[in-house]
Amino acid sequence: MQTRMIAVPGGSLQAHSSGAAAAPAAVMVHSGIAHAQMWSPLMRALREEMFAVAYDCRCFGGSTTTLDGEFSDIDDLASVLDAYGLESAVLVGESRGARLAIDFALAHPRRVRGLFLLAPDISGFDAPVTYHERPLFDAIEAAEDSWSVEELIAHEVRLFVDGPGRAPAAERAAVRTAVAEMSRLNYRQQRDTPDFVKPEPAATRLSEIRCPVRVLVGDADTVGFQAMARAVEEACPRATLGTVPDAAHALTLEHPETVERELRTFWQDVRGTRGTDE
């Protein structure tokens, strides 16, 4: 695994790569409860098949920002592709990372050969919240407002690792610990962060995405994320949806073998096809 820093306006992005640079490329964008480390096992498993790049978004992990004004996550992602000399790539994203991958595909369709989306968030989507889920979302909001970081992490782990309908289980202890550790590193630099440029909402534009799309969502994830996964499948002309049994939101960490198998199958399907219409 090779690590480098990529200069962007008002900051730097920490990026990691694996595999041969001449191989077809996948760029991996982490979720909001993690950073690029979440992709390391997947990158190691597929290093003989693809050139994989994972990076810490601005204000996450080892990336830095000194910017006072707005920044663009879309421009930052473009800078990652440029830094590795990639004209196009398959984008792999989970949750917040999937939202960014979707927004990037709409902004730069010719640079995206395919989208592999795990528990996708969608900009501009009015996600439903059930009565059962509401207390956890309210607790997260309250902890954010008071900046009670350990309380915030505990509630996010409960909602996104265990899932709103599952009790904490011993077999997920390692995932809970990994998410908590990554979140602590993220929150060290997130109390006072610059605003990011909000792109045109993707919720009403999903039908414009013409590249192959594979979506996975856990059957124990929130109702809102399950609704967004179905929305991508229904609107994107070349999208398919799979549901992962006994899985909440942190699919890559909770079910790495399933994600590896699904990505390998998607990768084989995408190779040799163009990501966008001419």
Sequence and secondary structure as in RCSB ss.txt:
>XXXX:A:sequence
MQTRMIAVPGGSLQAHSSGAAAAPAAVMVHSGIAHAQMWSPLMRALREEMFAVAYDCRCFGGSTTTLDGEFSDID
DLASVLDAYGLESAVLVGESRGARLAIDFALAHPRRVRGLFLLAPDISGFDAPVTYHERPLFDAIEAAEDSWSVE
ELIAHEVRLFVDGPGRAPAAERAAVRTAVAEMSRLNYRQQRDTPDFVKPEPAATRLSEIRCPVRVLVGDADTVGF
QAMARAVEEACPRATLGTVPDAAHALTLEHPETVERELRTFWQDVRGTRGTDE
>XXXX:A:secstr
 EEEEEEETTEEEEEEEES TTS EEEEE  TT  GGGGHHHHHHTTTT EEEEE  TTSTT EE  SS B HHH
HHHHHHHHTT S EEEEEETHHHHHHHHHHHH GGGEEEEEEES   TT      TTTHHHHHHHHHHHHHT HH
HHHHHHIIIIII TTS   GGGHHHHHHHHHHHHHHHTT SS   B   S STTTGGG  S EEEEEETTS HHH
HHHHHHHHHHSTTEEEEEETT  S HHHH HHHHHHHHHHHHHHHTTS SS  
